[in-house]
Amino acid sequence: MTFKNCYSNSLFLIPCSLFVILFASCKFRQKADLIVHHAKIYTVDEKFSVAEAMAVRDGKVIATGTNDDILKQYESDKMEDAQGKAVFPGLIDAHAHFVGYGSSLQKVNLVGTASWEEVLTRCSDFSKSLSPGQWLTGRGWDQNDWAVKEFPVNDKLNELFPDRPVLITRIDGHAAIANNKALEIAGIKPGDKLEGGEVEVRDGKLTGILVDNAVDLVTAKIPAATEAQAKEALMLAQKNCFATGLTGVHDCGLDYTDVQRVQQLQQSGDLKMRMYIMLSDAKRNFDWAFGNGKIKTDRLTVSGFKVYADGALGSRGACLLQPYSDKPGWGGFLLSSPAHFDSVANIIYAKGWQMCTHAIGDSGNRTILNIYAKYLKGKNDLRWRIEHAQVVNQNDFKLFGENSVIPSVQPTHGTSDMYWAGDRLGPERVKGAYAYQQLLKENNWIPLGTDFPVEDISPFKTFMAAVVRQDAKGFPAGGYQMENALSREQTIRGMTIWAAKAAFEEKQKGSLEKGKVADFIILDTDLMNCPNDAILKTKVLATYINGERVYKQ
């Protein structure tokens, strides 16, 4: 029967009309690879819009909108009913040590140890899994968590491990303790001096404590991991990241050989994590980078360098303008000369790469900010970064805005350090520490990270520390220096679109908008509206990269 005959016969008018509507509907519904519906989708677009549904094709978002609009316009064999749960763009950690974290999972874990004796016990237990003479390495101890808040000495390590070299690193990575066997292998002797580091000596004897550049003297002697071990470490790191909702990381300070391994595993399809890698400040890395050029693929960007201005506040290696309040006469130190930082800035600026510098103390920050200003000369879009920007003199905040310098901060540093930061800095100087809201106002955006494994990998702890500024036990009442807390929206932006922007990737990811990659997470908790005490209980129900589910609870 023709449509003409159909319409000429009133008996068939209604059925034929329905047929035409259904035919048109099927004909004009677009095919999608995935449709997420009945969700509360925080798109994190410019207006921070909230949608109910989203269609994905070829790994990218093709539309967001109401359930009715998306389900009428699109069809798919894969339908994800979010059942009203919150959906956010995949979280991006703007400062982490992904490769180092994976490696740490294969070593003795000293995080949370309550005493030096507990550290020794964990080392002794772990050593039973090692072959004779094999190095024992680990990370995570923090003397500030102990009853005796002083660096230990290595006497007990020497007794336990007379023939096995041992190097165990402080939580911040800026100090370590080695036993005599490791010190002997490294050729370290009492009285050794070096720039940007300290070999501690008491009563003419090595204590085993090494600070900043001195640690490298021993790590240089530790045998490199095998390819199988390195791959296993990266796979473990990726698994844990996906489970916490991370779809991207900025890995701060790698060797070019690490980049090559990451490339290989991404090309084979094993490593799906999106990575922005900063190369470490070393001649071999500059030679390789400038000889090969920047890297920009779907999952990997290499276009910046990580430079170290000073050490950490917890080990008193941060460089301060005035002496430490709890150690008169000691102000920390720079890890290299200002002339070195200037020369690095000069070549990075000339080559058009991004400079990202670790700076903790107010002197370290001032030194780098002034060098940056010399080359940036005012407002720009080069997005040179200061990693941590932890303690800033009140006269120097303006230098971030005047030269468009981006502070890349880690909120959990504030809630980890708040118990003793005032002792280190004093009541006035500490007001310029962990000052995230004040830093945000300089450029109106700020990327956020964790610095894992220095801090816990959980981005929900980042959220809690930024917004509530309390620890897991609700301390302190009312929050820590709340004038510098971030709003919930600012924090989510810092963990998504602003983190992407810090790597020049905001046009590809960081928000759920048409044309951007379909990286997103489904949570059991709506972070934008939940009570404060529900934040750390948040669970990731699913993690997607390019519309592919890479994790499900």
Summary of the structure (lengths in Angstrom):
residues: 553
radius of gyration: 26.4
end to end distance: 53.5
largest distance: 109.6
contacts: 1929
relative contact order: 0.12
helix: 37%
strand: 24%
